[in-house]
Amino acid sequence: MNQKRIVSYIHALLTLALAAFFIYKGFQKFEPGKLREKNIKIENQADIVQKILVEKNYAAPYGYDLTMNTFRQSGFLKVIGIFQILSGLLMLFPQTRMAGLLTLLPIILNIFLMHFVFDNRPHENIETGRYLAATILLLSFYYKRLLPVLWHKKVNLA
């Protein structure tokens, strides 16, 4: 077996694993909504009022929990779930694998940036960063097809 074929099999295996993970995570968004109550409790009411209403500080953990609860209650997380499932399904088939990875890229980038900028728990940054890096790495397999789109030369029509 030549090296190119081995790389192709590894790429397919890693893509299928990523697809399965995001299909699973997408379906989780449709489970009965459990609000993030870890930090938003009656016992924390004074802290929440002080931080958010008085100090106008929406930093984690309270601001993040409120935002995630709003996303869940509004149905926004279900929309993300639909796109995660769609991306995962596209990634299952070789003909649509690149489209699935391209669809997943802004989703996982957004998830990573929300954790990095807004939540900023180091273990969450590492976990979501791994999925972002994996998506970019798997997309790099298609660099010959993507490069002309990203680096478009001007065409002289005269």
VMD Tcl script that builds the backbone (N, CA, C; Angstrom):
set m [mol new atoms 474]
animate dup $m
set s [atomselect $m all]
$s set {name element resname resid chain x y z} {
  {N N MET 1 A 0.851 -1.180 0.000}
  {CA C MET 1 A 0.000 0.000 0.000}
  {C C MET 1 A 0.899 1.247 0.000}
  {N N ASN 2 A 0.616 2.163 -0.909}
  {CA C ASN 2 A 1.471 3.340 -0.985}
  {C C ASN 2 A 1.075 4.386 0.064}
  {N N GLN 3 A 1.972 5.319 0.252}
  {CA C GLN 3 A 1.808 6.333 1.305}
  {C C GLN 3 A 0.573 7.211 1.075}
  {N N LYS 4 A 0.292 7.556 -0.171}
  {CA C LYS 4 A -0.849 8.410 -0.482}
  {C C LYS 4 A -2.159 7.724 -0.089}
  {N N ARG 5 A -2.240 6.441 -0.313}
  {CA C ARG 5 A -3.446 5.676 0.030}
  {C C ARG 5 A -3.623 5.580 1.551}
  {N N ILE 6 A -2.521 5.402 2.260}
  {CA C ILE 6 A -2.567 5.337 3.732}
  {C C ILE 6 A -3.059 6.671 4.287}
  {N N VAL 7 A -2.525 7.774 3.767}
  {CA C VAL 7 A -2.951 9.107 4.205}
  {C C VAL 7 A -4.440 9.292 3.924}
  {N N SER 8 A -4.892 8.815 2.774}
  {CA C SER 8 A -6.302 8.920 2.412}
  {C C SER 8 A -7.186 8.150 3.396}
  {N N TYR 9 A -6.753 6.958 3.782}
  {CA C TYR 9 A -7.514 6.159 4.752}
  {C C TYR 9 A -7.537 6.816 6.133}
  {N N ILE 10 A -6.396 7.356 6.551}
  {CA C ILE 10 A -6.332 8.043 7.846}
  {C C ILE 10 A -7.239 9.266 7.826}
  {N N HIS 11 A -7.196 10.013 6.720}
  {CA C HIS 11 A -8.056 11.186 6.576}
  {C C HIS 11 A -9.521 10.786 6.681}
  {N N ALA 12 A -9.901 9.725 5.977}
  {CA C ALA 12 A -11.294 9.263 5.997}
  {C C ALA 12 A -11.692 8.838 7.411}
  {N N LEU 13 A -10.835 8.108 8.083}
  {CA C LEU 13 A -11.135 7.623 9.433}
  {C C LEU 13 A -11.311 8.784 10.410}
  {N N LEU 14 A -10.394 9.741 10.363}
  {CA C LEU 14 A -10.490 10.905 11.260}
  {C C LEU 14 A -11.723 11.750 10.944}
  {N N THR 15 A -12.031 11.896 9.660}
  {CA C THR 15 A -13.208 12.671 9.275}
  {C C THR 15 A -14.480 11.980 9.751}
  {N N LEU 16 A -14.539 10.659 9.614}
  {CA C LEU 16 A -15.714 9.914 10.080}
  {C C LEU 16 A -15.875 10.031 11.598}
  {N N ALA 17 A -14.761 9.998 12.322}
  {CA C ALA 17 A -14.829 10.155 13.780}
  {C C ALA 17 A -15.344 11.551 14.138}
  {N N LEU 18 A -14.841 12.576 13.456}
  {CA C LEU 18 A -15.304 13.942 13.704}
  {C C LEU 18 A -16.772 14.084 13.332}
  {N N ALA 19 A -17.172 13.461 12.233}
  {CA C ALA 19 A -18.575 13.503 11.800}
  {C C ALA 19 A -19.478 12.870 12.859}
  {N N ALA 20 A -19.092 11.709 13.356}
  {CA C ALA 20 A -19.898 11.015 14.373}
  {C C ALA 20 A -20.031 11.880 15.625}
  {N N PHE 21 A -18.931 12.517 16.022}
  {CA C PHE 21 A -18.962 13.368 17.210}
  {C C PHE 21 A -19.942 14.523 17.025}
  {N N PHE 22 A -19.898 15.199 15.878}
  {CA C PHE 22 A -20.764 16.357 15.684}
  {C C PHE 22 A -22.209 15.972 15.402}
  {N N ILE 23 A -22.444 14.811 14.822}
  {CA C ILE 23 A -23.819 14.333 14.698}
  {C C ILE 23 A -24.389 14.089 16.091}
  {N N TYR 24 A -23.600 13.444 16.947}
  {CA C TYR 24 A -24.023 13.193 18.334}
  {C C TYR 24 A -24.279 14.503 19.076}
  {N N LYS 25 A -23.344 15.440 18.965}
  {CA C LYS 25 A -23.495 16.728 19.643}
  {C C LYS 25 A -24.684 17.515 19.093}
  {N N GLY 26 A -24.933 17.391 17.798}
  {CA C GLY 26 A -26.084 18.061 17.204}
  {C C GLY 26 A -27.394 17.523 17.755}
  {N N PHE 27 A -27.501 16.200 17.868}
  {CA C PHE 27 A -28.718 15.603 18.418}
  {C C PHE 27 A -28.896 15.938 19.900}
  {N N GLN 28 A -27.797 16.112 20.617}
  {CA C GLN 28 A -27.886 16.506 22.032}
  {C C GLN 28 A -28.599 17.845 22.199}
  {N N LYS 29 A -28.497 18.706 21.221}
  {CA C LYS 29 A -29.126 20.023 21.320}
  {C C LYS 29 A -30.651 19.939 21.270}
  {N N PHE 30 A -31.190 18.776 20.883}
  {CA C PHE 30 A -32.638 18.586 20.816}
  {C C PHE 30 A -33.196 17.848 22.031}
  {N N GLU 31 A -32.328 17.452 22.950}
  {CA C GLU 31 A -32.786 16.816 24.178}
  {C C GLU 31 A -33.485 17.863 25.035}
  {N N PRO 32 A -34.342 17.410 25.953}
  {CA C PRO 32 A -35.033 18.388 26.813}
  {C C PRO 32 A -34.032 19.370 27.413}
  {N N GLY 33 A -34.353 20.641 27.276}
  {CA C GLY 33 A -33.439 21.706 27.652}
  {C C GLY 33 A -33.168 21.796 29.134}
  {N N LYS 34 A -31.945 21.496 29.491}
  {CA C LYS 34 A -31.506 21.675 30.866}
  {C C LYS 34 A -30.720 22.980 30.911}
  {N N LEU 35 A -31.246 23.945 31.653}
  {CA C LEU 35 A -30.578 25.242 31.731}
  {C C LEU 35 A -29.320 25.135 32.575}
  {N N ARG 36 A -28.381 26.019 32.288}
  {CA C ARG 36 A -27.133 26.063 33.058}
  {C C ARG 36 A -27.428 26.754 34.385}
  {N N GLU 37 A -27.554 25.960 35.426}
  {CA C GLU 37 A -27.873 26.521 36.740}
  {C C GLU 37 A -26.700 26.430 37.703}
  {N N LYS 38 A -25.531 26.030 37.172}
  {CA C LYS 38 A -24.373 25.855 38.025}
  {C C LYS 38 A -24.045 27.138 38.793}
  {N N ASN 39 A -24.086 28.256 38.121}
  {CA C ASN 39 A -23.718 29.522 38.751}
  {C C ASN 39 A -24.905 30.447 38.963}
  {N N ILE 40 A -26.028 30.162 38.320}
  {CA C ILE 40 A -27.199 31.022 38.445}
  {C C ILE 40 A -28.174 30.358 39.407}
  {N N LYS 41 A -28.015 30.658 40.665}
  {CA C LYS 41 A -28.848 30.091 41.726}
  {C C LYS 41 A -29.330 31.226 42.619}
  {N N ILE 42 A -30.372 30.949 43.369}
  {CA C ILE 42 A -30.902 31.943 44.313}
  {C C ILE 42 A -29.809 32.360 45.293}
  {N N GLU 43 A -28.986 31.389 45.696}
  {CA C GLU 43 A -27.911 31.712 46.651}
  {C C GLU 43 A -26.920 32.719 46.074}
  {N N ASN 44 A -26.816 32.760 44.759}
  {CA C ASN 44 A -25.885 33.673 44.091}
  {C C ASN 44 A -26.547 34.970 43.642}
  {N N GLN 45 A -27.787 35.165 44.034}
  {CA C GLN 45 A -28.554 36.304 43.541}
  {C C GLN 45 A -27.839 37.634 43.798}
  {N N ALA 46 A -27.314 37.820 44.975}
  {CA C ALA 46 A -26.637 39.086 45.296}
  {C C ALA 46 A -25.398 39.264 44.423}
  {N N ASP 47 A -24.646 38.179 44.222}
  {CA C ASP 47 A -23.451 38.248 43.374}
  {C C ASP 47 A -23.826 38.572 41.931}
  {N N ILE 48 A -24.894 37.948 41.441}
  {CA C ILE 48 A -25.330 38.162 40.057}
  {C C ILE 48 A -25.777 39.610 39.869}
  {N N VAL 49 A -26.579 40.109 40.796}
  {CA C VAL 49 A -27.047 41.499 40.714}
  {C C VAL 49 A -25.858 42.444 40.757}
  {N N GLN 50 A -24.927 42.218 41.668}
  {CA C GLN 50 A -23.745 43.078 41.788}
  {C C GLN 50 A -22.927 43.071 40.498}
  {N N LYS 51 A -22.619 41.871 39.993}
  {CA C LYS 51 A -21.768 41.750 38.808}
  {C C LYS 51 A -22.435 42.328 37.564}
  {N N ILE 52 A -23.664 41.880 37.287}
  {CA C ILE 52 A -24.287 42.201 36.002}
  {C C ILE 52 A -25.027 43.535 36.032}
  {N N LEU 53 A -25.858 43.752 37.028}
  {CA C LEU 53 A -26.669 44.970 37.039}
  {C C LEU 53 A -25.919 46.192 37.557}
  {N N VAL 54 A -25.129 46.019 38.604}
  {CA C VAL 54 A -24.425 47.168 39.187}
  {C C VAL 54 A -23.130 47.453 38.431}
  {N N GLU 55 A -22.294 46.407 38.288}
  {CA C GLU 55 A -20.986 46.608 37.649}
  {C C GLU 55 A -21.051 46.551 36.125}
  {N N LYS 56 A -22.196 46.136 35.572}
  {CA C LYS 56 A -22.348 45.961 34.112}
  {C C LYS 56 A -21.268 45.024 33.568}
  {N N ASN 57 A -20.966 43.979 34.333}
  {CA C ASN 57 A -19.923 43.013 33.990}
  {C C ASN 57 A -20.582 41.679 33.655}
  {N N TYR 58 A -20.498 41.273 32.401}
  {CA C TYR 58 A -21.126 40.026 31.949}
  {C C TYR 58 A -20.114 38.901 31.806}
  {N N ALA 59 A -18.995 39.015 32.488}
  {CA C ALA 59 A -17.942 38.006 32.377}
  {C C ALA 59 A -18.414 36.667 32.935}
  {N N ALA 60 A -17.698 35.618 32.534}
  {CA C ALA 60 A -17.989 34.276 33.050}
  {C C ALA 60 A -17.773 34.290 34.563}
  {N N PRO 61 A -18.488 33.487 35.283}
  {CA C PRO 61 A -19.383 32.438 34.815}
  {C C PRO 61 A -20.819 32.908 34.599}
  {N N TYR 62 A -21.223 34.018 35.212}
  {CA C TYR 62 A -22.637 34.403 35.150}
  {C C TYR 62 A -23.066 34.822 33.745}
  {N N GLY 63 A -22.274 35.678 33.107}
  {CA C GLY 63 A -22.620 36.135 31.767}
  {C C GLY 63 A -22.684 34.985 30.777}
  {N N TYR 64 A -21.732 34.064 30.888}
  {CA C TYR 64 A -21.716 32.910 29.984}
  {C C TYR 64 A -22.944 32.028 30.208}
  {N N ASP 65 A -23.258 31.775 31.466}
  {CA C ASP 65 A -24.425 30.940 31.776}
  {C C ASP 65 A -25.716 31.597 31.295}
  {N N LEU 66 A -25.829 32.917 31.500}
  {CA C LEU 66 A -27.024 33.617 31.023}
  {C C LEU 66 A -27.139 33.553 29.498}
  {N N THR 67 A -26.020 33.734 28.822}
  {CA C THR 67 A -26.023 33.680 27.362}
  {C C THR 67 A -26.419 32.294 26.866}
  {N N MET 68 A -25.833 31.261 27.443}
  {CA C MET 68 A -26.147 29.898 27.014}
  {C C MET 68 A -27.609 29.561 27.312}
  {N N ASN 69 A -28.131 30.028 28.439}
  {CA C ASN 69 A -29.554 29.810 28.740}
  {C C ASN 69 A -30.436 30.529 27.717}
  {N N THR 70 A -30.033 31.732 27.331}
  {CA C THR 70 A -30.784 32.473 26.323}
  {C C THR 70 A -30.734 31.745 24.979}
  {N N PHE 71 A -29.561 31.251 24.609}
  {CA C PHE 71 A -29.434 30.484 23.366}
  {C C PHE 71 A -30.348 29.253 23.386}
  {N N ARG 72 A -30.403 28.567 24.522}
  {CA C ARG 72 A -31.234 27.359 24.627}
  {C C ARG 72 A -32.712 27.725 24.554}
  {N N GLN 73 A -33.130 28.711 25.332}
  {CA C GLN 73 A -34.540 29.096 25.383}
  {C C GLN 73 A -35.040 29.654 24.047}
  {N N SER 74 A -34.172 30.343 23.317}
  {CA C SER 74 A -34.590 30.978 22.061}
  {C C SER 74 A -34.644 29.998 20.897}
  {N N GLY 75 A -34.022 28.842 21.046}
  {CA C GLY 75 A -33.972 27.870 19.961}
  {C C GLY 75 A -32.718 27.978 19.114}
  {N N PHE 76 A -31.852 28.930 19.436}
  {CA C PHE 76 A -30.625 29.117 18.673}
  {C C PHE 76 A -29.737 27.877 18.712}
  {N N LEU 77 A -29.665 27.216 19.858}
  {CA C LEU 77 A -28.843 26.009 19.956}
  {C C LEU 77 A -29.372 24.898 19.058}
  {N N LYS 78 A -30.688 24.863 18.837}
  {CA C LYS 78 A -31.253 23.862 17.932}
  {C C LYS 78 A -30.826 24.143 16.488}
  {N N VAL 79 A -30.739 25.409 16.128}
  {CA C VAL 79 A -30.263 25.760 14.786}
  {C C VAL 79 A -28.813 25.295 14.630}
  {N N ILE 80 A -27.995 25.548 15.640}
  {CA C ILE 80 A -26.604 25.081 15.607}
  {C C ILE 80 A -26.590 23.560 15.498}
  {N N GLY 81 A -27.460 22.893 16.246}
  {CA C GLY 81 A -27.548 21.440 16.191}
  {C C GLY 81 A -27.885 20.930 14.802}
  {N N ILE 82 A -28.800 21.596 14.126}
  {CA C ILE 82 A -29.164 21.202 12.751}
  {C C ILE 82 A -27.938 21.272 11.845}
  {N N PHE 83 A -27.174 22.353 11.954}
  {CA C PHE 83 A -25.994 22.496 11.107}
  {C C PHE 83 A -24.880 21.521 11.500}
  {N N GLN 84 A -24.785 21.185 12.782}
  {CA C GLN 84 A -23.810 20.178 13.191}
  {C C GLN 84 A -24.171 18.821 12.598}
  {N N ILE 85 A -25.444 18.472 12.653}
  {CA C ILE 85 A -25.897 17.200 12.082}
  {C C ILE 85 A -25.688 17.197 10.573}
  {N N LEU 86 A -26.076 18.282 9.906}
  {CA C LEU 86 A -25.890 18.390 8.463}
  {C C LEU 86 A -24.419 18.247 8.088}
  {N N SER 87 A -23.546 18.946 8.800}
  {CA C SER 87 A -22.107 18.858 8.530}
  {C C SER 87 A -21.617 17.430 8.698}
  {N N GLY 88 A -22.026 16.807 9.792}
  {CA C GLY 88 A -21.617 15.426 10.054}
  {C C GLY 88 A -22.090 14.479 8.973}
  {N N LEU 89 A -23.330 14.637 8.539}
  {CA C LEU 89 A -23.861 13.762 7.483}
  {C C LEU 89 A -23.107 13.965 6.170}
  {N N LEU 90 A -22.802 15.211 5.838}
  {CA C LEU 90 A -22.034 15.483 4.621}
  {C C LEU 90 A -20.637 14.876 4.700}
  {N N MET 91 A -20.073 14.857 5.885}
  {CA C MET 91 A -18.722 14.329 6.066}
  {C C MET 91 A -18.673 12.797 5.959}
  {N N LEU 92 A -19.792 12.143 6.045}
  {CA C LEU 92 A -19.820 10.675 5.980}
  {C C LEU 92 A -19.510 10.145 4.583}
  {N N PHE 93 A -19.774 10.932 3.563}
  {CA C PHE 93 A -19.631 10.469 2.187}
  {C C PHE 93 A -18.455 11.160 1.509}
  {N N PRO 94 A -17.601 10.400 0.827}
  {CA C PRO 94 A -16.415 10.996 0.194}
  {C C PRO 94 A -16.736 12.149 -0.766}
  {N N GLN 95 A -17.859 12.050 -1.488}
  {CA C GLN 95 A -18.195 13.086 -2.468}
  {C C GLN 95 A -18.559 14.412 -1.806}
  {N N THR 96 A -19.068 14.377 -0.584}
  {CA C THR 96 A -19.514 15.605 0.092}
  {C C THR 96 A -18.684 15.922 1.338}
  {N N ARG 97 A -17.591 15.202 1.516}
  {CA C ARG 97 A -16.762 15.359 2.723}
  {C C ARG 97 A -16.204 16.775 2.854}
  {N N MET 98 A -15.706 17.330 1.771}
  {CA C MET 98 A -15.151 18.680 1.828}
  {C C MET 98 A -16.250 19.696 2.167}
  {N N ALA 99 A -17.427 19.537 1.581}
  {CA C ALA 99 A -18.542 20.448 1.875}
  {C C ALA 99 A -18.922 20.363 3.349}
  {N N GLY 100 A -18.914 19.163 3.908}
  {CA C GLY 100 A -19.219 19.000 5.331}
  {C C GLY 100 A -18.186 19.681 6.213}
  {N N LEU 101 A -16.920 19.529 5.866}
  {CA C LEU 101 A -15.859 20.181 6.638}
  {C C LEU 101 A -15.946 21.703 6.520}
  {N N LEU 102 A -16.259 22.189 5.316}
  {CA C LEU 102 A -16.405 23.641 5.135}
  {C C LEU 102 A -17.613 24.178 5.894}
  {N N THR 103 A -18.673 23.389 5.990}
  {CA C THR 103 A -19.848 23.798 6.753}
  {C C THR 103 A -19.550 23.789 8.247}
  {N N LEU 104 A -18.754 22.825 8.668}
  {CA C LEU 104 A -18.412 22.704 10.085}
  {C C LEU 104 A -17.448 23.790 10.555}
  {N N LEU 105 A -16.573 24.241 9.673}
  {CA C LEU 105 A -15.522 25.191 10.076}
  {C C LEU 105 A -16.058 26.434 10.794}
  {N N PRO 106 A -17.033 27.177 10.254}
  {CA C PRO 106 A -17.501 28.357 10.996}
  {C C PRO 106 A -18.225 27.991 12.292}
  {N N ILE 107 A -18.827 26.816 12.335}
  {CA C ILE 107 A -19.517 26.398 13.560}
  {C C ILE 107 A -18.510 26.162 14.676}
  {N N ILE 108 A -17.486 25.361 14.393}
  {CA C ILE 108 A -16.507 25.049 15.428}
  {C C ILE 108 A -15.643 26.268 15.743}
  {N N LEU 109 A -15.404 27.133 14.752}
  {CA C LEU 109 A -14.674 28.372 15.031}
  {C C LEU 109 A -15.471 29.240 16.000}
  {N N ASN 110 A -16.771 29.350 15.789}
  {CA C ASN 110 A -17.628 30.121 16.677}
  {C C ASN 110 A -17.645 29.522 18.084}
  {N N ILE 111 A -17.760 28.201 18.173}
  {CA C ILE 111 A -17.762 27.540 19.481}
  {C C ILE 111 A -16.445 27.810 20.196}
  {N N PHE 112 A -15.339 27.650 19.475}
  {CA C PHE 112 A -14.023 27.899 20.068}
  {C C PHE 112 A -13.896 29.344 20.538}
  {N N LEU 113 A -14.278 30.296 19.680}
  {CA C LEU 113 A -14.138 31.708 20.046}
  {C C LEU 113 A -15.034 32.095 21.218}
  {N N MET 114 A -16.240 31.508 21.285}
  {CA C MET 114 A -17.109 31.796 22.436}
  {C C MET 114 A -16.445 31.338 23.728}
  {N N HIS 115 A -15.850 30.156 23.703}
  {CA C HIS 115 A -15.172 29.670 24.906}
  {C C HIS 115 A -13.919 30.484 25.189}
  {N N PHE 116 A -13.145 30.792 24.167}
  {CA C PHE 116 A -11.882 31.496 24.354}
  {C C PHE 116 A -12.088 32.925 24.844}
  {N N VAL 117 A -13.041 33.623 24.251}
  {CA C VAL 117 A -13.231 35.040 24.560}
  {C C VAL 117 A -14.197 35.234 25.723}
  {N N PHE 118 A -15.250 34.443 25.754}
  {CA C PHE 118 A -16.341 34.721 26.679}
  {C C PHE 118 A -16.310 33.854 27.924}
  {N N ASP 119 A -16.020 32.580 27.766}
  {CA C ASP 119 A -16.039 31.644 28.885}
  {C C ASP 119 A -14.654 31.545 29.520}
  {N N ASN 120 A -13.669 31.353 28.687}
  {CA C ASN 120 A -12.261 31.340 29.062}
  {C C ASN 120 A -11.901 30.376 30.179}
  {N N ARG 121 A -12.475 29.163 30.146}
  {CA C ARG 121 A -12.001 28.083 31.018}
  {C C ARG 121 A -10.946 27.332 30.217}
  {N N PRO 122 A -9.722 27.255 30.717}
  {CA C PRO 122 A -8.630 26.660 29.930}
  {C C PRO 122 A -8.942 25.265 29.376}
  {N N HIS 123 A -9.566 24.406 30.142}
  {CA C HIS 123 A -9.839 23.058 29.632}
  {C C HIS 123 A -10.838 23.086 28.476}
  {N N GLU 124 A -11.776 24.033 28.493}
  {CA C GLU 124 A -12.725 24.176 27.382}
  {C C GLU 124 A -12.019 24.727 26.149}
  {N N ASN 125 A -11.076 25.636 26.348}
  {CA C ASN 125 A -10.309 26.177 25.225}
  {C C ASN 125 A -9.514 25.070 24.536}
  {N N ILE 126 A -8.918 24.199 25.332}
  {CA C ILE 126 A -8.135 23.094 24.777}
  {C C ILE 126 A -9.049 22.115 24.046}
  {N N GLU 127 A -10.171 21.768 24.662}
  {CA C GLU 127 A -11.078 20.800 24.040}
  {C C GLU 127 A -11.635 21.323 22.715}
  {N N THR 128 A -12.168 22.534 22.724}
  {CA C THR 128 A -12.733 23.074 21.489}
  {C C THR 128 A -11.634 23.406 20.479}
  {N N GLY 129 A -10.462 23.783 20.965}
  {CA C GLY 129 A -9.332 24.047 20.084}
  {C C GLY 129 A -8.883 22.805 19.335}
  {N N ARG 130 A -8.976 21.652 19.982}
  {CA C ARG 130 A -8.621 20.392 19.307}
  {C C ARG 130 A -9.552 20.122 18.133}
  {N N TYR 131 A -10.841 20.363 18.334}
  {CA C TYR 131 A -11.800 20.121 17.251}
  {C C TYR 131 A -11.614 21.130 16.115}
  {N N LEU 132 A -11.292 22.359 16.472}
  {CA C LEU 132 A -11.009 23.368 15.443}
  {C C LEU 132 A -9.760 22.975 14.660}
  {N N ALA 133 A -8.701 22.581 15.364}
  {CA C ALA 133 A -7.457 22.177 14.701}
  {C C ALA 133 A -7.688 20.950 13.818}
  {N N ALA 134 A -8.466 19.994 14.303}
  {CA C ALA 134 A -8.758 18.798 13.515}
  {C C ALA 134 A -9.509 19.162 12.242}
  {N N THR 135 A -10.463 20.068 12.344}
  {CA C THR 135 A -11.239 20.486 11.171}
  {C C THR 135 A -10.324 21.169 10.152}
  {N N ILE 136 A -9.466 22.053 10.615}
  {CA C ILE 136 A -8.535 22.738 9.704}
  {C C ILE 136 A -7.559 21.740 9.085}
  {N N LEU 137 A -7.056 20.823 9.893}
  {CA C LEU 137 A -6.135 19.806 9.392}
  {C C LEU 137 A -6.807 18.940 8.322}
  {N N LEU 138 A -8.026 18.508 8.586}
  {CA C LEU 138 A -8.743 17.680 7.614}
  {C C LEU 138 A -9.086 18.463 6.348}
  {N N LEU 139 A -9.361 19.752 6.495}
  {CA C LEU 139 A -9.606 20.592 5.316}
  {C C LEU 139 A -8.345 20.793 4.482}
  {N N SER 140 A -7.185 20.764 5.130}
  {CA C SER 140 A -5.933 20.958 4.398}
  {C C SER 140 A -5.699 19.846 3.379}
  {N N PHE 141 A -6.364 18.724 3.554}
  {CA C PHE 141 A -6.300 17.625 2.600}
  {C C PHE 141 A -6.806 18.077 1.228}
  {N N TYR 142 A -7.668 19.076 1.215}
  {CA C TYR 142 A -8.283 19.570 -0.018}
  {C C TYR 142 A -7.648 20.877 -0.493}
  {N N TYR 143 A -6.416 21.153 -0.077}
  {CA C TYR 143 A -5.820 22.458 -0.367}
  {C C TYR 143 A -5.721 22.749 -1.861}
  {N N LYS 144 A -5.509 21.731 -2.691}
  {CA C LYS 144 A -5.396 21.975 -4.136}
  {C C LYS 144 A -6.727 22.452 -4.717}
  {N N ARG 145 A -7.822 22.006 -4.146}
  {CA C ARG 145 A -9.139 22.442 -4.619}
  {C C ARG 145 A -9.557 23.762 -3.994}
  {N N LEU 146 A -9.076 24.035 -2.794}
  {CA C LEU 146 A -9.475 25.254 -2.090}
  {C C LEU 146 A -8.611 26.455 -2.449}
  {N N LEU 147 A -7.361 26.229 -2.777}
  {CA C LEU 147 A -6.438 27.333 -3.051}
  {C C LEU 147 A -6.918 28.249 -4.168}
  {N N PRO 148 A -7.399 27.721 -5.297}
  {CA C PRO 148 A -7.877 28.643 -6.340}
  {C C PRO 148 A -9.057 29.505 -5.888}
  {N N VAL 149 A -9.865 28.995 -4.981}
  {CA C VAL 149 A -10.998 29.776 -4.477}
  {C C VAL 149 A -10.501 30.864 -3.528}
  {N N LEU 150 A -9.532 30.528 -2.692}
  {CA C LEU 150 A -9.016 31.479 -1.704}
  {C C LEU 150 A -8.037 32.483 -2.318}
  {N N TRP 151 A -7.301 32.066 -3.330}
  {CA C TRP 151 A -6.279 32.904 -3.942}
  {C C TRP 151 A -6.638 33.084 -5.413}
  {N N HIS 152 A -7.652 33.883 -5.625}
  {CA C HIS 152 A -8.187 34.070 -6.973}
  {C C HIS 152 A -7.401 35.131 -7.718}
  {N N LYS 153 A -6.867 34.754 -8.871}
  {CA C LYS 153 A -6.144 35.718 -9.705}
  {C C LYS 153 A -7.133 36.484 -10.562}
  {N N LYS 154 A -6.813 37.748 -10.804}
  {CA C LYS 154 A -7.644 38.548 -11.679}
  {C C LYS 154 A -7.478 38.051 -13.111}
  {N N VAL 155 A -8.588 37.947 -13.778}
  {CA C VAL 155 A -8.573 37.475 -15.161}
  {C C VAL 155 A -8.759 38.667 -16.081}
  {N N ASN 156 A -7.930 38.766 -17.074}
  {CA C ASN 156 A -8.032 39.840 -18.049}
  {C C ASN 156 A -9.100 39.447 -19.081}
  {N N LEU 157 A -10.191 40.153 -19.097}
  {CA C LEU 157 A -11.305 39.835 -19.987}
  {C C LEU 157 A -11.209 40.564 -21.318}
  {N N ALA 158 A -10.206 41.417 -21.492}
  {CA C ALA 158 A -10.082 42.185 -22.726}
  {C C ALA 158 A -9.515 41.376 -23.852}
}
mol reanalyze $m
mol bondsrecalc $m
mol representation Tube
mol addrep $m
